[in-house]
Amino acid sequence: LKIFSDSDWELLLTVCNDLSHRYPWQTDAIVLQALTGLRRTESFQLKKSDLKYWETPKVLTNKAGQKQIVYGEIHIRPAVSKMGQEEWIPIIEPIQTWLMQKDCLGYFVQHKFK
């Protein structure tokens, strides 16, 4: 998330919102790529079953030593991963907020965390 300035985020979200009626799931995948660092192929091949929410959010320490609330994980299957290995991306606050707003893959309505 640090590679984008606030104005970059505003521009990205504005453009994606403007184009979302013409390319609904593609614009969602682009925003998800920006939030998570997923590759295009990986984000386009996500399935509902790849999104794992935990019953209770966990507080974990990231590599920079900062504590973050993690709500679950996005599973990248080996068949989809560039390296051919299973990968997991933590669902942190910005990702969780966006997923809830978009009701991605029709899955997140039942998983609301405060």
C-alpha positions as CSV (number, residue, x, y, z in Angstrom):
1,L,0.0,0.0,0.0
2,K,3.0,2.3,0.4
3,I,3.7,2.5,-3.3
4,F,0.6,4.6,-3.9
5,S,0.2,8.2,-2.8
6,D,-3.2,9.4,-1.7
7,S,-3.7,11.1,-5.1
8,D,-2.8,7.9,-6.9
9,W,-5.4,6.0,-4.9
10,E,-8.0,8.6,-5.6
11,L,-7.3,8.4,-9.3
12,L,-7.3,4.6,-9.4
13,L,-10.6,4.3,-7.5
14,T,-12.2,7.1,-9.6
15,V,-11.2,5.5,-12.9
16,C,-12.3,2.0,-11.7
17,N,-15.6,3.4,-10.4
18,D,-16.2,5.2,-13.7
19,L,-15.5,2.0,-15.7
20,S,-17.1,-0.5,-13.4
21,H,-20.5,-0.5,-15.2
22,R,-18.7,-1.5,-18.5
23,Y,-16.1,-3.9,-16.9
24,P,-17.5,-4.9,-13.5
25,W,-15.3,-7.7,-12.4
26,Q,-12.2,-6.5,-14.2
27,T,-12.1,-3.2,-12.3
28,D,-12.6,-5.1,-9.1
29,A,-9.7,-7.3,-9.9
30,I,-7.5,-4.3,-10.7
31,V,-8.2,-2.7,-7.3
32,L,-7.6,-6.1,-5.6
33,Q,-4.2,-6.3,-7.4
34,A,-3.3,-2.9,-6.2
35,L,-4.3,-3.7,-2.6
36,T,-2.7,-7.1,-2.4
37,G,0.1,-7.3,-5.0
38,L,-1.5,-10.2,-6.7
39,R,-0.6,-10.7,-10.3
40,R,-3.3,-10.3,-13.0
41,T,-3.7,-14.0,-13.6
42,E,-4.0,-14.7,-9.9
43,S,-6.6,-12.1,-9.3
44,F,-8.7,-13.1,-12.3
45,Q,-8.7,-16.8,-11.2
46,L,-9.7,-16.4,-7.6
47,K,-12.7,-18.4,-6.4
48,K,-15.0,-18.0,-3.5
49,S,-13.4,-20.9,-1.8
50,D,-10.0,-19.1,-2.0
51,L,-11.2,-16.5,0.5
52,K,-10.8,-17.8,4.1
53,Y,-12.2,-15.7,6.9
54,W,-11.4,-16.5,10.5
55,E,-14.1,-16.7,13.1
56,T,-12.2,-14.2,15.2
57,P,-9.8,-11.6,13.8
58,K,-6.2,-12.0,15.0
59,V,-3.7,-9.3,15.9
60,L,-0.4,-10.2,14.2
61,T,3.0,-8.5,13.9
62,N,4.1,-7.8,10.3
63,K,7.7,-7.8,9.0
64,A,8.1,-4.1,9.9
65,G,7.2,-4.9,13.5
66,Q,3.8,-3.2,13.3
67,K,0.7,-4.9,14.8
68,Q,-2.2,-5.4,12.3
69,I,-5.6,-6.9,12.6
70,V,-5.9,-9.9,10.2
71,Y,-9.4,-11.1,9.3
72,G,-8.4,-14.1,7.2
73,E,-6.4,-15.1,4.2
74,I,-6.6,-15.2,0.5
75,H,-5.4,-18.5,-0.8
76,I,-3.4,-18.6,-4.0
77,R,-3.6,-22.1,-5.4
78,P,-0.4,-23.7,-6.8
79,A,-2.0,-24.1,-10.2
80,V,-2.6,-20.3,-10.3
81,S,0.6,-19.1,-8.6
82,K,3.5,-18.0,-10.8
83,M,5.9,-20.0,-8.7
84,G,3.7,-23.0,-8.7
85,Q,3.5,-23.0,-4.9
86,E,0.7,-22.4,-2.5
87,E,0.6,-18.8,-1.2
88,W,-1.5,-16.9,1.4
89,I,-2.2,-13.2,1.5
90,P,-3.5,-11.8,4.8
91,I,-6.8,-10.0,4.7
92,I,-5.9,-6.8,6.6
93,E,-8.0,-3.7,7.2
94,P,-7.8,-2.0,3.7
95,I,-8.4,-5.3,1.9
96,Q,-11.3,-6.3,4.2
97,T,-12.9,-2.9,3.9
98,W,-12.8,-3.0,0.1
99,L,-14.0,-6.6,0.0
100,M,-17.0,-5.7,2.2
101,Q,-17.9,-2.7,0.0
102,K,-17.8,-4.7,-3.2
103,D,-19.4,-7.8,-1.7
104,C,-16.8,-9.7,-3.7
105,L,-17.8,-13.0,-5.1
106,G,-21.1,-12.8,-3.2
107,Y,-19.3,-14.2,-0.1
108,F,-18.6,-11.4,2.4
109,V,-22.1,-10.3,3.5
110,Q,-22.2,-13.1,6.1
111,H,-18.7,-12.2,7.4
112,K,-18.9,-8.8,9.0
113,F,-16.2,-7.9,11.5
114,K,-16.1,-4.7,13.6
